[in-house]
Amino acid sequence: WLECLLGPCLRKDVGAVGAKLLYPDGTIQHAGVGFHRAGPDHIGHLLPAKTLDYYDFVSLAQDYTAVTGACPSYKALPLFIK
């Protein structure tokens, strides 16, 4: 699973990668962070880990605006850009 989290950080257009997190009962805590008028929200919250809703979108790698601090992977950036 670690390779799945770190691999996308090798892409030039990726700055951070988050994981799909599950509760002990197998439901999703979140599979990304989305924003709407009410503010940020956890994508897939309380759906089954393997859901057929929208073609199991919570199991696909997708672009989101933010990740949570629970299990992130960040690209190492130089401190000083010349």
HURANOR-V399580 format. One record per pair of residues at least 6 apart in sequence whose C-alpha atoms are under 7 Angstrom apart, sorted by the first residue. I is the first residue (numbers start at 1). J is the second residue. D is the distance in Angstrom with one decimal. If there is no record, write none. Layout:
i=I j=J d=D
i=I j=J d=D
//
This chain:
i=5 j=17 d=6.3
i=5 j=18 d=7.0
i=5 j=19 d=6.9
i=5 j=73 d=6.4
i=6 j=73 d=6.3
i=8 j=14 d=6.8
i=9 j=15 d=6.5
i=9 j=16 d=6.6
i=9 j=17 d=6.9
i=9 j=74 d=6.8
i=9 j=75 d=5.4
i=15 j=74 d=6.0
i=15 j=75 d=5.4
i=16 j=72 d=6.8
i=16 j=73 d=5.6
i=16 j=74 d=4.4
i=16 j=75 d=6.2
i=17 j=67 d=6.8
i=17 j=72 d=5.7
i=17 j=73 d=5.0
i=17 j=74 d=6.5
i=18 j=32 d=6.7
i=18 j=67 d=5.3
i=18 j=68 d=6.9
i=18 j=71 d=6.1
i=18 j=72 d=4.7
i=18 j=73 d=6.4
i=19 j=31 d=6.5
i=19 j=71 d=6.2
i=19 j=72 d=6.9
i=20 j=30 d=5.8
i=20 j=31 d=4.2
i=20 j=32 d=6.9
i=21 j=28 d=6.0
i=21 j=29 d=5.4
i=21 j=30 d=5.6
i=21 j=31 d=6.4
i=22 j=28 d=4.4
i=22 j=29 d=5.1
i=23 j=29 d=5.8
i=26 j=48 d=6.3
i=26 j=49 d=5.9
i=27 j=46 d=5.1
i=27 j=47 d=5.4
i=27 j=48 d=4.5
i=27 j=49 d=5.3
i=28 j=44 d=6.2
i=28 j=45 d=5.3
i=28 j=46 d=4.9
i=28 j=47 d=5.5
i=28 j=48 d=6.1
i=28 j=49 d=5.6
i=29 j=45 d=5.1
i=29 j=46 d=6.1
i=30 j=42 d=5.0
i=30 j=43 d=5.3
i=30 j=44 d=5.6
i=30 j=45 d=5.1
i=31 j=42 d=6.8
i=31 j=43 d=5.2
i=31 j=44 d=5.8
i=31 j=58 d=5.9
i=32 j=42 d=6.0
i=32 j=43 d=5.2
i=32 j=64 d=6.6
i=32 j=67 d=5.9
i=33 j=40 d=6.5
i=33 j=41 d=5.7
i=33 j=42 d=4.9
i=33 j=43 d=5.6
i=33 j=64 d=6.4
i=33 j=65 d=6.8
i=33 j=66 d=5.4
i=33 j=67 d=5.7
i=34 j=40 d=5.6
i=34 j=41 d=5.4
i=34 j=42 d=6.4
i=34 j=43 d=6.2
i=34 j=64 d=6.4
i=34 j=65 d=6.6
i=35 j=41 d=6.0
i=44 j=58 d=6.4
i=50 j=56 d=6.6
//
